[in-house]
Amino acid sequence: MMAEADTTFDPNRNYDDESMSLQRAIEKQIADTQDLIGPCQTIDELVEEYAKEDQVYRQKLEDLKKRYSHIRKVRGDGNCFFRGFGFAYLESLLNDPEEFKRFIGIAEKSKDDLLALGFPQFTIEDFHETFMDVAGQAGKNMTVEELQQCFNDQGLSDYFVVYLRLIVSGHLQKEADFYNNFIEGGRTAKEFCGQEVEPMGKESDHIHIIALSSVLGTAVLVEYMDRGGDTSCNQVVVPEGGRPAVRLLYRPGHYDILYSNNQ
């Protein structure tokens, strides 16, 4: 005989926390079934998946099709900007040895810059070593498929993301006099980095994009797609006038990778 469910209210029990924990567990289960970096899809496939019953998104996807042929989805785990940027940037370096050489020089120097700012040596060296191992593969005739496989290795991929976050944190703190003007809540750059940049799973905003673009010396194009405005996406290039090496699609709370029609 099946036991009856216990419906007695317990005043000492935190039902809200239990409900939130269950919700987080469901979200994690869904996220864990998705690739960290997915395969290329056509924009038409995205229309079928996300905009079948949403006229606004459908119109904006039609606008995207004028400029982009494919999209690569990134897992929505709060790290999608850094992971998507990292993959797309290394992918762009596979056939650009001069830019790769410039990037590696910046990446190698970044460890000393972070140590000079007071970041703990043991932590920095550990993440930097893995970061350089992953980045270095882009200069060794690596295929896109091999790069995707690398970024779908949770350990390697997460270490790469952590180090990108540390690079951004270091840049924001080094240039605090400038970035403090854009940080809300009366927080210092150091406080902001400890709360919004360095922790894994924290979503990224425009300030993260500006900082990463600045420290690596590369441009990023973001197509902002939401339900507001007209039938076209709002396109932003950071820095303004730059030639983008990375193109991302932003929908509220999430970034995916875009591929232009002439790529």
C-alpha positions in Angstrom: 0.0 0.0 0.0 1.4 3.4 -1.0 2.1 5.8 1.8 0.2 9.0 1.9 2.1 12.3 1.2 2.9 14.3 4.3 0.8 17.5 3.8 1.4 18.9 7.4 2.7 22.4 7.3 6.0 22.8 9.2 6.5 26.4 10.3 10.3 25.8 10.7 10.7 24.5 7.2 11.9 26.9 4.5 9.6 26.1 1.6 10.8 29.0 -0.6 14.4 27.7 -0.5 13.3 24.2 -1.3 11.3 25.4 -4.2 14.2 27.5 -5.5 16.6 24.6 -5.1 14.3 22.3 -7.1 14.0 25.0 -9.8 17.8 25.3 -10.0 18.2 21.5 -10.2 15.7 21.4 -13.1 17.6 24.2 -14.9 20.9 22.4 -14.3 19.5 19.2 -15.7 18.4 20.9 -18.8 21.7 22.8 -19.2 23.8 19.6 -18.7 22.1 18.0 -21.7 23.3 20.8 -24.0 26.8 21.1 -25.5 29.0 23.8 -24.0 29.7 24.8 -27.6 27.2 23.4 -30.1 27.4 22.7 -33.8 26.8 25.3 -36.5 23.1 25.8 -37.4 21.5 27.8 -40.1 19.5 30.9 -39.0 16.4 29.1 -40.4 16.9 26.4 -37.8 16.8 29.0 -35.1 13.6 30.4 -36.5 12.0 27.0 -36.1 13.3 26.6 -32.6 12.8 30.0 -31.0 10.4 32.0 -33.1 7.7 29.7 -34.3 5.0 31.5 -32.4 6.8 34.8 -31.8 6.2 37.3 -34.6 8.7 39.9 -33.2 11.6 37.4 -32.9 10.7 36.0 -36.4 11.0 39.4 -37.9 14.3 40.1 -36.2 15.6 36.7 -37.3 14.7 37.6 -40.9 16.7 40.8 -40.4 19.7 38.7 -39.1 19.6 36.4 -42.2 20.5 39.4 -44.3 23.9 39.5 -42.6 24.5 36.0 -41.1 24.3 32.5 -42.5 24.9 30.4 -39.4 24.8 30.4 -35.6 26.6 28.3 -33.0 24.7 27.9 -29.7 26.5 28.2 -26.4 25.3 26.6 -23.2 23.3 29.0 -21.1 25.1 28.6 -17.8 26.0 32.2 -17.0 29.4 31.8 -18.7 28.1 32.0 -22.3 29.7 35.4 -23.1 33.2 34.3 -22.1 32.9 30.8 -23.5 31.3 32.0 -26.7 33.9 34.8 -27.1 36.8 32.4 -26.3 35.7 29.9 -28.9 34.9 32.4 -31.6 38.1 34.3 -31.1 40.3 31.2 -31.2 38.4 30.0 -34.3 39.2 33.3 -36.0 42.9 32.7 -35.2 43.1 29.3 -36.8 43.9 30.8 -40.2 45.5 34.1 -39.0 49.1 33.4 -37.8 49.9 37.1 -37.4 47.0 37.8 -35.1 47.6 34.5 -33.3 51.2 35.6 -32.6 50.0 39.0 -31.2 47.3 37.3 -29.0 49.8 34.8 -27.6 52.1 37.7 -26.6 49.3 39.4 -24.7 48.2 36.1 -23.1 51.8 35.3 -21.9 52.3 38.8 -20.4 48.9 38.7 -18.7 50.1 36.4 -15.9 52.7 38.9 -14.8 50.2 41.7 -15.0 47.8 39.9 -12.7 50.5 38.9 -10.2 51.6 42.6 -10.1 48.0 43.5 -9.2 48.2 41.1 -6.2 46.3 38.1 -7.5 47.5 34.8 -5.8 50.4 33.2 -7.6 49.3 29.6 -7.2 45.8 30.3 -8.6 47.0 32.4 -11.5 49.7 30.0 -12.6 47.4 27.0 -12.6 44.7 28.7 -14.7 47.2 30.5 -16.9 49.0 27.2 -17.8 45.7 25.6 -19.0 44.7 28.7 -20.8 48.0 28.8 -22.7 47.7 25.1 -23.5 44.2 25.5 -25.0 45.1 28.8 -26.8 48.3 27.3 -28.1 46.5 24.6 -30.0 45.0 27.3 -32.3 48.5 27.8 -33.8 49.1 24.1 -34.5 46.9 23.4 -37.5 43.9 22.6 -35.3 40.6 22.0 -37.0 37.4 23.8 -36.0 36.0 20.3 -35.0 39.0 19.8 -32.7 38.6 23.2 -31.2 34.9 22.5 -30.5 35.9 19.2 -28.9 38.4 21.0 -26.7 35.8 23.6 -25.6 33.3 20.8 -24.8 35.8 19.3 -22.4 34.3 20.7 -19.2 37.6 21.0 -17.3 39.6 22.6 -20.1 36.7 24.9 -21.1 36.0 26.1 -17.6 39.6 26.8 -16.9 39.8 28.8 -20.1 36.7 30.8 -19.0 38.0 31.4 -15.5 41.2 32.9 -16.9 39.3 35.1 -19.3 37.3 36.3 -16.3 40.6 37.0 -14.3 42.0 39.0 -17.3 38.9 41.1 -17.3 39.0 41.6 -13.5 42.6 42.6 -13.7 42.0 45.1 -16.5 39.0 46.7 -14.7 41.0 47.1 -11.5 44.0 48.4 -13.3 41.9 51.0 -15.1 39.6 51.6 -12.1 39.6 55.4 -12.5 37.9 55.0 -15.8 35.6 52.0 -15.1 34.4 53.3 -11.7 32.2 55.7 -13.7 30.2 52.8 -15.1 29.8 50.7 -12.0 26.5 51.0 -10.2 25.7 50.7 -6.5 28.6 52.7 -5.2 30.9 49.7 -5.5 34.6 50.0 -6.2 36.1 48.2 -9.3 37.6 45.6 -6.9 34.2 44.9 -5.2 32.5 44.7 -8.6 35.0 42.2 -9.9 34.7 40.1 -6.8 30.9 40.0 -7.2 30.2 40.2 -10.9 33.3 39.2 -12.9 35.4 36.6 -11.2 32.7 34.1 -10.0 31.7 31.4 -12.5 28.1 31.5 -13.6 27.8 35.3 -13.3 26.2 36.8 -16.5 28.1 39.4 -18.4 27.1 43.0 -19.3 28.5 45.7 -21.6 31.3 46.6 -19.2 32.7 43.0 -19.5 32.7 43.3 -23.3 34.5 46.6 -23.3 37.1 45.4 -20.8 37.8 42.1 -22.7 38.0 43.9 -26.0 40.3 46.5 -24.6 42.8 44.1 -22.9 43.0 41.8 -25.9 43.0 44.5 -28.5 40.3 43.0 -30.6 36.8 44.1 -31.7 33.5 42.4 -30.8 30.2 42.9 -32.6 27.0 42.2 -30.7 23.5 41.9 -32.3 21.0 42.7 -29.6 17.7 40.9 -30.1 14.7 41.4 -27.8 11.0 42.1 -28.2 11.4 45.9 -28.1 12.0 48.4 -30.9 11.4 47.8 -34.5 11.9 44.7 -36.7 15.7 44.9 -36.8 18.3 44.0 -34.2 20.4 46.7 -32.5 24.0 46.3 -33.6 26.9 47.4 -31.4 30.6 47.2 -32.2 33.2 47.4 -29.4 35.3 49.5 -29.8 33.2 51.7 -32.1 34.6 51.5 -35.6 36.6 48.4 -34.9 36.8 45.4 -37.3 35.2 42.5 -35.4 36.9 39.2 -35.0 34.0 37.9 -32.9 30.3 38.3 -33.7 27.7 37.4 -31.0 23.9 37.3 -30.8 22.5 38.6 -27.5 19.0 37.6 -26.4 18.1 38.7 -22.8 20.5 36.8 -20.6 22.3 34.8 -23.2 24.9 35.0 -26.0 25.4 32.7 -29.0 28.0 32.9 -31.8 27.1 34.3 -35.2 28.8 33.7 -38.6 28.4 36.4 -41.3 27.4 35.6 -44.9 30.9 36.4 -46.2 32.7 34.1 -43.8 
